[in-house]
Amino acid sequence: MTPLTIGLLVFAVTVALLATGMPIAFALGTAALAFMVAFDGLGSIAYVPETIFAGLNDFTLVSLPMFIIMGAAVASSRAGSDLYEALARWLHRVPGSLVISNIGACALFSALTGSSPATCAAIGKMGIPEMRKRGYDADLATGAICAGGTLGILIPPSITMILYGIASETSIGRLFIAGIIPGLMLTALFMAWALFISWKRGTRLVDADRIYSMKEKLELLPRLLPFIVVIVGVVYAMYGGIATPSEAAGVGAMLCLVMVVVIYRVWQPAKLWLIFRDGLRESGMLMLIIGSSILFGYMMSSLQVTQSVAESIGEMQVNKWVILAAINLMLLVAGMFLPPAAIILMTTPILMPVILAAGFDPIWFGVILTINMELGLITPPVGLNLFVINGITPDVRLPTILKGALPFMGCMVVAIVILCLFPELATWLPKALMG
């Protein structure tokens, strides 16, 4: 059996295991162990503990639970609703102002939490009822939050980019900084569509004639500015060479916990325990997934699958952009069925040799990959954000939510095309700041 045939068989078996509902870590680990034993014999089991623990022996991984705690602390407070209300007051007279405010709040809140579902839940619970009450159509109100929540995996700090950095052995600091301009560009594209469709539909706000005083516009800022300063500080510490990602994440998590206690009075032991419990649960899950993916990558490499795929693609007499288009299509299809963590950790070991052989920048490709993962979060049949929004607004049917999200998916495709035409949008800032 050729390595390419083995690769197809591995992919089919892994997808079948995931389709049964088996946890990602167990599915990846089971597939890896089964193929190692089948092709290398029972003796290969001896390499399993060493491979997993050697892969997890990476100081960079300390940043994962710290960023998760940071996000859990912010998500437990009223920061999301305050962000939404503050932006709504400043943009009140702009066409589509409430949708634009919600998208802006999603962008800022997702930067604080790094979690797409948490952003959808926090902003959507307040924003969607307000938009519908003030005259916006249900499809636009739900679709905007559904898409806006995905910004959390592109705008730093991003858990998804940490996973890609670990899997591809690229700088997490450079990946974070590479996501800033594309993240802002995608946010602007979302806002532009919201403004256009609101203007085209002639949406008239119920309280469009209300005027907010400057005092009303400024009164929420003292609560929000400290969190924004923490994000800017964490990013600056990493990019300025002041601290490693792990050190910056630790300080950021501590400061967010302190501010949640001081500003939002979340000081009760029961509420603090929930923050640590959720952080521990998600961190443990991600560590299990990473450990299993390391074993999965070892299996693919030992069976020569990775090398054969890269060699076969390298021998293809096609333009490198055709290869990239095929990769994007593959990622889009995978995103319809699998969560981002599984896709990144399964495909990155295979795709990296191909990307490097084609002459693409791995940092730039990390941004392209992340936008593809954003698409997967709002693509049926298992688009996570679609179901989160449906849970918040059970009276709005899934087809209506999907209808509202489709134009924003188009914005993501446009962003990928723009990044292909102008890769400097992702690569210039890391080079300018980090050399």
C-alpha positions as CSV (number, residue, x, y, z in Angstrom):
1,M,0.0,0.0,0.0
2,T,1.4,3.4,-1.0
3,P,1.8,6.2,1.5
4,L,-0.8,8.3,-0.4
5,T,-3.3,5.4,-0.1
6,I,-2.5,5.1,3.5
7,G,-3.1,8.9,3.9
8,L,-6.6,8.7,2.3
9,L,-7.4,5.7,4.6
10,V,-6.2,7.6,7.7
11,F,-8.3,10.6,6.7
12,A,-11.4,8.5,6.1
13,V,-11.0,6.6,9.4
14,T,-10.4,9.8,11.4
15,V,-13.4,11.6,10.0
16,A,-15.5,8.5,10.6
17,L,-14.4,8.4,14.3
18,L,-15.1,12.1,14.7
19,A,-18.6,11.6,13.1
20,T,-19.5,9.2,15.8
21,G,-19.3,12.0,18.4
22,M,-16.1,10.8,19.9
23,P,-14.1,13.6,21.5
24,I,-11.4,15.1,19.2
25,A,-8.5,14.0,21.4
26,F,-9.7,10.4,21.6
27,A,-10.5,10.2,17.8
28,L,-7.0,11.5,16.8
29,G,-5.3,9.2,19.4
30,T,-7.3,6.1,18.4
31,A,-6.6,6.6,14.7
32,A,-2.9,7.2,15.3
33,L,-2.5,4.2,17.6
34,A,-4.5,1.9,15.2
35,F,-2.4,2.7,12.2
36,M,0.9,2.6,14.1
37,V,0.0,-0.9,15.3
38,A,-1.3,-2.0,11.9
39,F,1.8,-1.0,9.9
40,D,4.6,-1.0,12.5
41,G,3.5,-3.7,14.9
42,L,2.8,-3.8,18.6
43,G,6.3,-2.6,19.3
44,S,5.4,0.9,18.1
45,I,3.2,1.4,21.3
46,A,6.4,1.9,23.2
47,Y,7.0,5.2,21.4
48,V,3.5,6.6,22.4
49,P,4.3,8.1,25.9
50,E,7.6,9.5,24.8
51,T,6.2,11.1,21.7
52,I,3.3,12.7,23.6
53,F,5.3,14.0,26.5
54,A,8.1,15.3,24.3
55,G,5.6,17.3,22.3
56,L,3.9,18.7,25.4
57,N,7.3,19.7,26.9
58,D,7.0,23.1,25.4
59,F,7.0,26.3,27.6
60,T,4.9,28.1,25.0
61,L,1.9,25.9,26.0
62,V,1.8,27.7,29.4
63,S,0.2,30.6,27.6
64,L,-2.9,28.6,26.6
65,P,-4.5,28.2,30.1
66,M,-3.5,31.8,30.9
67,F,-5.3,33.2,27.9
68,I,-8.3,31.0,28.6
69,I,-8.5,32.2,32.2
70,M,-8.2,35.8,30.8
71,G,-11.1,35.2,28.5
72,A,-13.2,33.3,31.1
73,A,-12.8,36.2,33.6
74,V,-14.0,38.8,31.0
75,A,-16.8,36.6,29.8
76,S,-18.1,36.3,33.4
77,S,-18.7,40.0,33.7
78,R,-20.9,42.6,32.0
79,A,-18.0,43.8,29.8
80,G,-19.8,42.6,26.7
81,S,-23.0,44.4,27.3
82,D,-21.1,47.6,28.3
83,L,-19.1,47.4,25.1
84,Y,-22.2,47.1,23.1
85,E,-24.0,49.9,24.9
86,A,-21.0,52.3,24.6
87,L,-20.6,51.8,20.9
88,A,-24.4,52.0,20.3
89,R,-24.4,55.5,21.9
90,W,-21.5,56.8,19.8
91,L,-22.8,55.4,16.5
92,H,-26.5,56.0,17.1
93,R,-27.2,58.2,14.0
94,V,-25.2,56.2,11.5
95,P,-27.3,54.0,9.1
96,G,-27.1,50.5,10.5
97,S,-25.7,51.9,13.7
98,L,-26.8,49.1,15.9
99,V,-25.5,46.3,13.6
100,I,-22.2,48.2,13.3
101,S,-22.1,48.7,17.1
102,N,-22.6,44.9,17.6
103,I,-19.9,44.0,15.1
104,G,-17.5,46.5,16.8
105,A,-18.4,45.1,20.2
106,C,-17.8,41.5,18.9
107,A,-14.4,42.5,17.6
108,L,-13.3,44.1,20.9
109,F,-14.9,41.4,23.1
110,S,-13.4,38.6,21.1
111,A,-10.0,40.2,21.4
112,L,-10.5,40.0,25.2
113,T,-11.9,36.5,25.3
114,G,-10.4,34.8,22.2
115,S,-13.6,32.7,22.1
116,S,-16.1,32.8,19.3
117,P,-19.0,31.1,21.1
118,A,-18.5,33.2,24.2
119,T,-18.6,36.4,22.1
120,C,-21.8,35.3,20.3
121,A,-23.4,34.5,23.6
122,A,-22.3,37.7,25.5
123,I,-23.0,40.2,22.7
124,G,-26.0,38.4,21.2
125,K,-28.0,38.1,24.4
126,M,-28.3,41.9,24.6
127,G,-27.7,43.0,21.0
128,I,-30.1,40.8,19.1
129,P,-33.2,41.6,21.1
130,E,-32.3,45.3,20.9
131,M,-31.8,45.2,17.2
132,R,-35.1,43.5,16.5
133,K,-36.9,45.7,18.9
134,R,-35.6,48.8,17.1
135,G,-36.6,47.7,13.6
136,Y,-33.8,45.5,12.2
137,D,-34.8,42.3,10.4
138,A,-34.1,39.0,12.2
139,D,-31.8,37.7,9.5
140,L,-29.5,40.7,9.7
141,A,-29.5,40.9,13.5
142,T,-28.6,37.3,14.0
143,G,-26.3,37.0,11.0
144,A,-24.2,39.9,12.1
145,I,-23.6,38.5,15.6
146,C,-23.0,35.0,14.2
147,A,-20.2,36.4,11.9
148,G,-18.9,39.0,14.3
149,G,-18.2,36.3,16.9
150,T,-15.8,34.6,14.5
151,L,-13.4,37.6,14.8
152,G,-12.2,36.1,18.1
153,I,-10.0,33.6,16.4
154,L,-8.3,36.1,14.2
155,I,-7.8,39.2,16.3
156,P,-5.1,38.6,19.0
157,P,-4.7,37.0,21.4
158,S,-6.1,34.0,19.5
159,I,-6.2,30.4,20.8
160,T,-6.5,29.2,17.2
161,M,-3.2,30.9,16.2
162,I,-1.5,29.4,19.2
163,L,-2.5,26.0,18.1
164,Y,-1.3,26.7,14.5
165,G,2.0,28.1,15.8
166,I,2.6,25.0,17.9
167,A,1.7,22.7,15.0
168,S,3.7,24.6,12.4
169,E,6.6,25.6,14.7
170,T,6.2,29.2,13.8
171,S,6.5,32.3,16.1
172,I,3.2,32.8,18.0
173,G,4.2,36.5,18.5
174,R,4.5,37.0,14.8
175,L,1.2,35.2,14.1
176,F,-0.6,37.4,16.6
177,I,0.7,40.6,15.1
178,A,0.0,39.3,11.6
179,G,-3.7,39.0,12.5
180,I,-4.1,42.6,13.5
181,I,-4.5,44.3,10.1
182,P,-6.5,41.4,8.5
183,G,-8.7,41.4,11.6
184,L,-9.4,45.1,11.3
185,M,-9.9,44.7,7.6
186,L,-12.5,42.0,8.1
187,T,-14.2,44.0,10.8
188,A,-14.4,46.9,8.3
189,L,-15.8,44.7,5.6
190,F,-18.5,43.4,8.0
191,M,-19.4,47.0,9.0
192,A,-19.5,48.1,5.4
193,W,-22.0,45.4,4.5
194,A,-24.1,46.2,7.5
195,L,-24.2,49.9,6.6
196,F,-25.1,49.1,2.9
197,I,-27.8,46.6,3.6
198,S,-29.4,48.8,6.3
199,W,-29.4,51.7,3.9
200,K,-30.8,49.6,1.0
201,R,-33.6,48.2,3.2
202,G,-34.4,51.6,4.5
203,T,-34.2,50.4,8.1
204,R,-35.7,53.1,10.4
205,L,-34.8,52.9,14.1
206,V,-37.7,53.2,16.6
207,D,-35.8,55.8,18.5
208,A,-33.7,57.3,15.6
209,D,-34.4,60.9,16.8
210,R,-33.0,60.3,20.3
211,I,-29.8,62.3,21.0
212,Y,-27.2,61.1,23.6
213,S,-25.4,63.7,25.6
214,M,-21.6,63.6,25.8
215,K,-22.0,62.6,29.4
216,E,-24.0,59.5,28.4
217,K,-21.5,58.7,25.7
218,L,-18.5,58.8,28.1
219,E,-20.0,57.3,31.3
220,L,-19.2,53.7,30.3
221,L,-15.7,54.3,29.1
222,P,-14.0,54.1,32.6
223,R,-15.3,50.5,32.9
224,L,-14.0,49.5,29.4
225,L,-10.7,51.3,29.0
226,P,-8.8,49.2,31.6
227,F,-9.6,46.0,29.7
228,I,-8.6,47.5,26.4
229,V,-5.4,48.8,28.0
230,V,-4.6,45.2,29.2
231,I,-5.0,43.8,25.7
232,V,-2.8,46.5,24.2
233,G,-0.3,46.0,27.0
234,V,-0.2,42.2,26.5
235,V,0.3,42.6,22.8
236,Y,3.0,45.3,23.2
237,A,4.8,43.2,25.8
238,M,5.0,40.2,23.3
239,Y,5.8,42.2,20.2
240,G,8.2,44.6,21.9
241,G,10.4,41.8,23.3
242,I,9.5,42.8,26.9
243,A,8.0,39.4,27.7
244,T,7.4,35.9,26.2
245,P,3.9,35.0,25.2
246,S,3.6,32.8,28.4
247,E,4.7,35.7,30.7
248,A,2.5,38.2,29.0
249,A,-0.5,35.8,29.2
250,G,0.1,35.2,32.9
251,V,0.2,39.0,33.7
252,G,-2.9,39.6,31.5
253,A,-4.9,36.8,33.2
254,M,-4.0,38.2,36.6
255,L,-4.9,41.8,35.6
256,C,-8.2,40.7,34.1
257,L,-9.2,38.8,37.2
258,V,-8.3,41.8,39.4
259,M,-10.4,44.2,37.2
260,V,-13.4,41.9,37.1
261,V,-13.3,41.8,40.9
262,V,-12.8,45.6,41.2
263,I,-14.9,47.0,38.4
264,Y,-17.8,44.4,38.2
265,R,-17.7,43.2,41.8
266,V,-17.3,39.6,40.8
267,W,-15.7,38.7,44.1
268,Q,-17.9,35.9,45.4
269,P,-16.0,32.6,45.8
270,A,-18.7,30.7,43.9
271,K,-18.3,33.0,40.8
272,L,-14.5,33.0,40.9
273,W,-14.6,29.2,41.2
274,L,-16.7,29.1,38.0
275,I,-14.0,31.1,36.1
276,F,-11.2,28.7,37.2
277,R,-13.4,25.6,36.6
278,D,-14.2,26.6,33.1
279,G,-10.6,27.6,32.4
280,L,-9.3,24.4,33.8
281,R,-11.8,22.3,31.8
282,E,-11.0,24.0,28.5
283,S,-7.3,24.0,29.1
284,G,-7.3,20.2,29.9
285,M,-9.4,19.6,26.7
286,L,-6.9,21.5,24.5
287,M,-3.9,19.8,26.1
288,L,-5.4,16.4,25.4
289,I,-6.1,17.4,21.8
290,I,-2.6,18.8,21.3
291,G,-1.0,15.6,22.8
292,S,-3.1,13.4,20.5
293,S,-2.4,15.6,17.5
294,I,1.4,15.2,18.2
295,L,1.0,11.4,18.2
296,F,-1.2,11.7,15.0
297,G,1.5,13.8,13.3
298,Y,4.2,11.3,14.3
299,M,2.2,8.5,12.8
300,M,1.7,10.4,9.5
301,S,5.4,11.1,9.3
302,S,6.6,7.6,10.3
303,L,4.3,6.1,7.6
304,Q,5.8,8.6,5.0
305,V,2.3,10.1,4.4
306,T,3.3,13.7,5.0
307,Q,6.5,13.5,2.9
308,S,4.7,11.7,0.0
309,V,1.8,14.3,-0.1
310,A,4.3,17.2,-0.2
311,E,6.4,15.5,-2.9
312,S,3.4,14.7,-5.0
313,I,2.1,18.2,-4.9
314,G,5.6,19.6,-5.6
315,E,5.8,17.5,-8.7
316,M,2.5,18.8,-10.0
317,Q,2.9,21.1,-13.0
318,V,0.4,23.7,-11.8
319,N,0.5,27.3,-10.7
320,K,1.1,27.7,-6.9
321,W,-2.2,29.7,-6.7
322,V,-4.1,26.7,-8.0
323,I,-2.5,24.7,-5.2
324,L,-3.6,27.4,-2.7
325,A,-7.1,27.4,-4.1
326,A,-7.3,23.6,-3.7
327,I,-6.1,23.9,-0.1
328,N,-8.7,26.6,0.6
329,L,-11.4,24.5,-0.8
330,M,-10.3,21.5,1.3
331,L,-10.2,23.6,4.4
332,L,-13.7,25.0,3.7
333,V,-15.1,21.5,3.2
334,A,-13.4,20.3,6.4
335,G,-14.8,23.3,8.3
336,M,-18.3,22.2,7.5
337,F,-17.8,19.0,9.6
338,L,-14.9,19.5,12.0
339,P,-14.0,22.1,14.7
340,P,-11.1,24.5,14.1
341,A,-8.8,22.8,16.6
342,A,-9.2,19.4,14.9
343,I,-8.6,20.8,11.4
344,I,-5.5,22.7,12.4
345,L,-3.8,19.9,14.3
346,M,-4.7,17.3,11.7
347,T,-3.8,19.2,8.5
348,T,-0.9,21.5,9.4
349,P,1.8,18.8,9.5
350,I,0.7,17.8,6.0
351,L,0.2,21.3,4.6
352,M,3.3,23.0,5.9
353,P,5.8,21.2,3.5
354,V,3.4,22.0,0.6
355,I,3.1,25.7,1.6
356,L,6.9,26.0,2.0
357,A,7.6,24.2,-1.3
358,A,5.2,26.6,-3.1
359,G,7.1,29.6,-1.7
360,F,4.3,30.9,0.6
361,D,5.0,32.6,3.9
362,P,3.9,30.3,6.8
363,I,2.9,33.4,8.9
364,W,0.7,34.7,6.0
365,F,-0.8,31.2,5.5
366,G,-1.6,31.1,9.2
367,V,-3.9,34.1,8.7
368,I,-5.5,32.5,5.6
369,L,-6.0,29.3,7.5
370,T,-7.6,31.2,10.4
371,I,-10.1,33.0,8.2
372,N,-11.0,29.6,6.7
373,M,-11.7,28.4,10.3
374,E,-13.9,31.4,10.8
375,L,-15.9,30.3,7.7
376,G,-16.3,26.9,9.2
377,L,-17.8,28.3,12.4
378,I,-20.8,29.6,10.5
379,T,-21.1,26.9,7.8
380,P,-23.6,24.2,8.1
381,P,-24.1,21.4,9.0
382,V,-22.0,21.8,12.2
383,G,-21.4,25.6,12.3
384,L,-21.0,26.2,16.0
385,N,-22.0,29.8,16.0
386,L,-25.3,29.1,14.1
387,F,-26.4,26.9,17.0
388,V,-25.2,29.3,19.7
389,I,-27.3,32.1,18.1
390,N,-30.3,29.7,17.6
391,G,-30.0,28.9,21.3
392,I,-30.2,32.6,22.2
393,T,-33.1,33.3,19.8
394,P,-35.1,30.1,19.6
395,D,-37.9,31.9,17.7
396,V,-35.6,32.6,14.8
397,R,-35.1,29.5,12.6
398,L,-31.7,28.3,11.5
399,P,-32.3,29.0,7.8
400,T,-33.0,32.7,8.7
401,I,-29.8,32.9,10.7
402,L,-27.8,31.3,7.8
403,K,-29.4,33.7,5.3
404,G,-28.2,36.6,7.4
405,A,-24.7,35.1,7.8
406,L,-24.2,34.3,4.1
407,P,-23.2,37.8,3.0
408,F,-20.7,38.0,5.9
409,M,-19.2,34.7,4.6
410,G,-18.8,36.4,1.3
411,C,-16.9,39.2,3.1
412,M,-14.5,36.5,4.5
413,V,-13.9,35.1,0.9
414,V,-13.2,38.7,-0.2
415,A,-10.7,39.1,2.6
416,I,-8.9,35.9,1.6
417,V,-8.7,37.2,-2.0
418,I,-7.4,40.6,-0.8
419,L,-4.7,38.8,1.3
420,C,-3.7,36.7,-1.7
421,L,-3.4,39.9,-3.9
422,F,-1.7,41.9,-1.1
423,P,0.1,39.5,1.3
424,E,1.9,42.4,2.8
425,L,-1.3,43.2,4.8
426,A,-0.4,40.2,6.9
427,T,3.4,40.1,6.7
428,W,4.4,43.8,6.8
429,L,3.6,44.5,10.5
430,P,5.4,41.5,11.9
431,K,8.5,42.4,9.9
432,A,8.3,46.0,10.8
433,L,8.0,45.4,14.6
434,M,10.0,42.2,15.0
435,G,12.5,42.3,12.1
